[in-house]
Amino acid sequence: MTLWSGRFDLPMDETLWDLSESYSFDHLLYAYDITGSKAHVEGLAAAGLLSAAEASTLQETLDTIRQEFDAERFRREATDEDVHMAIERRATELAGDVGAKLHTARSRNDQVATTLRLFTRDALSDVARATLHLVEALDEIGERERDAYLPGYTHLQRAQPVLLSHHVRAHAFALLRDVDRLLDARERLNVSPLGAGALAGTSLGIDPAANATRLGFREAFANSLDAVSDRDFVAEALFAIALLGVHLSRMGEELVLWTSAEFNFASLGDDFTTGSSMLPQKKNSDVAELARGKAGRLVGNLTGLLVTLKGLPLSYNRDLQEDKEPLFDSVRQVGLVLRALAGAYRSMNFHADVARFAADGEFLVATDLAEVLVEAGVPFRQAHERVGRLVAEAVATSRPLREVAEGDADAPRFAGLFEPGAALARRRSPGASGPLASDAQAQRLRADVAAMTARL
C-alpha cells in the first residue's frame, strides 16, 4: 500500500514502480532520515501533537530501526518505494497507531530535503578531510626531498628550475582552495527545510527554528516553496567536487609523465602500480590515470544535475529524485581518488639526479642572463632581445649557450650562472621557487592547513 492509496482505485503499474522506486540507492540515507525523524518527533511533542509517552515510544522505535539497518537486518518490503517510506512503514509495524503519527506536519518533500542536507553536510566534511590528508602527503614529500629540484614547465616546455617542494606545494595550495570551497558550500547548505511541508508549511503548531537547532543547522528556512525545491546545495557540492577532480586529474597527468621512461623523474611503489597481462616489463601508473579519468565522471555528474534543474517550476517536482545518484557517486569516487593518490605520493621514489640534470639545462638560465643585464641598467625588453639572440646563435651553430655567452660584451656578469643549481638559487622573491623562499611557503601552507582543519 502506498502513502496515497486513499486517493486511488488501482495500484501503481509495475513499469511506473520500476521508474519511481529509489530505495535501491537512497537506502544509504537511512541514518540521516532517522536523525531527522527523531528531531521531528521532539518538535511534535513540544507542539503538543504527541504525548510524552508517544514521543518516547517513537524515539525508541526509531532507535530500533536504526539498529536493524546498522546490523543489516532491516528488511525492505515490496511496497517500500524509498527509504523514507520504508522507515515509516517499519515504525508503524513496531509502534502501531503511534507509529502512524510520525509523519504528522511533515511531507516527504521537506523530509527528503532535510535528510539530503544532513548527508551532504557530512559528505562535504569527509571530502574536505580527505583532501587535507592529501595536502599533508604532498607536504611530506617536500620535507623529505628538501634539496631536490626539477624543471618547471610552461606549454610543457622546460622553462625555469623549481624546487620539488615548491612544485608539490603548488598542488597543495590549489587543493586548499578546494577545501575552502567545500566548507563554504557546507556553510551555505546548513539551513533546515524541516517544517516546510509539501510546499506551503502547515496549520499545525510546529517550530521549524527549534527543529533546526536540534539538527545542528544554522537556521531554518525563510520560504517554504524555496525550501522544498532548492537543490542549489547539491549543485554547489557537485561543482566543488568536480573542480577538485580537475585538480586531481592534473596531478594524475603529471604523475603519468614523471613516471614515463621519457621523463623518468619518479617511480611509484609496487603497491600503487599495475602490470600488463601481456607485457612482462610494464609497470603502469594506473592510479594516476584513474585519477585523471574520474574527473570526466565528476564533471558529468555536475552537468547532468544542472540540466535537470534548469527548467523546473516551483516547487517540488519528481525530477529532483535525480539529485541523489550523482551526489552519492561523486562523493564516493572523489574519496577513492583522494585516498589512493595520497598513498601513491607517499610511495613515490623521486629520481632527484635525473630531474636535477634536466633542470640544470643551460637554456633554463636564459632569464637569469637577462635579469643580470637588467641589474646593470639595461631595459628588460632590450635585455630579453639580446639574450634571445644569444640563444638563437647557440641553436643555429649547435654550440653551448655558455660558450656563446662568453663572447658577449657582458660575459663577466654571466660568470657562475651556468653552474648547477645557480639559476634555482636566484629565484628568491617572495613566493618564488628557490630555497630562500621555501621556508616561508612551508609555514604558510601549514598555517592554512591548520586553519582549514579548525573550520572542519
Secondary structure, 3 states (H helix, E strand, C coil): CCCCHHHCCCCCCHHHHHHHCCHHHHHHHHHHHHHHHHHHHHHHHHCCCCCHHHHHHHHHHHHHHHHHHHCCCCCCCCCCCCHHHHHHHHHHHHHCCCHHHCCCCCCHHHHHHHHHHHHHHHHHHHHHHHHHHHHHHHHHHHHHCCCCEEEEEECCEEEEEEEHHHHHHHHHHHHHHHHHHHHHHHHHHCEECCCCCCCCCCCCCCCHHHHHHHCCCCEECCCHHHHHHCCHHHHHHHHHHHHHHHHHHHHHHHHHHHCCCCCCCEECCHHHCECCCCCCCCCECHHHHHHHHHHHHHHHHHHHHHHHHCCCCCCCCHHHHHHHHHHHHHHHHHHHHHHHHHHHHHHCEECHHHHHHHHCCHHHHHHHHHHHHHHCCCCHHHHHHHHHHHHHHHHHHCCCHHHHHCCCCCHHHHCCCCCCCHHHHCCCCCCCCCHHHHHHHHHHHHHHHHHHHHHC
